[in-house]
């Protein structure tokens, strides 16, 4: 029988086989960065109010896409894992759960504050567009907050996920992600898994409408099984969108017509942040289809992983994506690194920038796909964009021959 001892923030277990096992999460208080990251856009406004210089409003955008990748490169990776014997204690620690709860209102506060600023100050058109992009990029973090809570069993966490998805008006996400993406991830049937040779701009046209359609179908099927209409008040997607309508409709009523382009850009850019994450998370990876017609169980090597310290602590460990897909209900503080799995050369924000330049993305990532330990040049194990198959086989087919 296991004897469990708790002391402050050190988790200890007396295992009958391994003896005394102790673990302290060195990032315990660094996880607060995930809570306060959504309000970072307000820094640009504060600097502007002090200086009057419009370009300072773009500081959060510069920090996100340029400074964070540099910090990731400088700080490097953390490949440490909590001992499995300690994980039950770690997951029961309510501190980690409360951090995700406190993050939810942050997303609402920031959108409302930025809408107020845009609606009550005389700004140039480029400044309004810039602020909409900034607001959208940080509201996109709301999808990440929902992602962490939407996978969990407690109804309260699922409710909070539904509420926070109202900020970027992406209410179908948790339904589609949990029931669709996690079922078909790294297969040709998944609109949220990118293919080798597919640019992010091709992917977004397949992913956003495909995910919405699948999410709606899944929710309609759930309700139909209960004898309810898909347009009933019990529809979780419509409930989230109703909150979006109230929130964004109120902002338009309070701050005028400028809110229409501001919110449109905000919403689309927030969605594109999810698209960017989906694009880099499973690029070119493919699960085997078994003779039964089912797919093999999702393994850690079916997702691209990243252990970069800084971007992980501001994203609730989203970048340890390999363990997340292999074990979806595992909480962020317990996610593990594995040996011999696909590893990204930078954190998510750095890889987003690379993905936005397709030729550079292909140059960096295609050989990484081909050289993965479980692929080793075998193109039959790669999820390939059909329109690019001939080029890819011509460019990399010799590697398959060489490995045969």
Secondary structure, DSSP 8 states (H G I E B T S, - for coil): --EEEEETTEEEEEETTTEEEEEE-TTTTTTHHHHHGGGTTHHHHHHHHHH--GGGGGHHHHIIIIIHHHHHHHH-B------HHHHHHHHH-HHHHHHHHHHHHHHHHHHHHHHHHHHHS---HHHHHHHHHHHHHHHHHHHHHHHHHHTSS-HHHHHHHHHHTTTTT-TTHHHHIIIIIHHHTTSTT-TTS--BT--HHHHHHHHHHHHHHHHHHHHHHHHHHTT--TTSTT-HHHHHHHHHHHHHHHHHHHH-THHHHHHHHHHHHHHHHHHHHHHHHSTTB---B-TTS-B----GGGS-B--BHHHHHTTTTTT-HHHHHHSTTS-GGG----TTS-B-SS-HHHHHHHHTSHHHHHHHHHHHHHTSTTTTT-GGGB-B-GGGHHHHHHHHHHHHHHH-
